[in-house]
Amino acid sequence: MDFSKNKPIYLQIYDLICERILNDEFRSGDRVVSVRELGIELGVNPNTVMRSFERLQNKGIIATKRGIGFYVCENAREMILEEQKTEFLETEVPEFFKKMEMYGISFEDLIKLKDNR
């Protein structure tokens, strides 16, 4: 995985796990790779991975089964979608509209673009 310098690595790992859940690589009830395994896979310190897992736990996306590992929670997919939808609407959409206005792009231009696809 190539990490961006614009975002902390633990948040990028958090996003990666969320993406894997959304892509059904990890489904509700599935065991998630261990902190150590993921650290080796990504070439990062296990403490960084643990920080990501703690965030996932705090959000109710994964849970730990003592001595066994981390598992995907039942409503994880829905929780991730809701979080990402909120983030998209609060950060990306306002920036998108700002750029539309700045570049003189109309809604009709968007509709034409969509129709041409």
Disulfide bonds with the S-S distance in Angstrom:
none
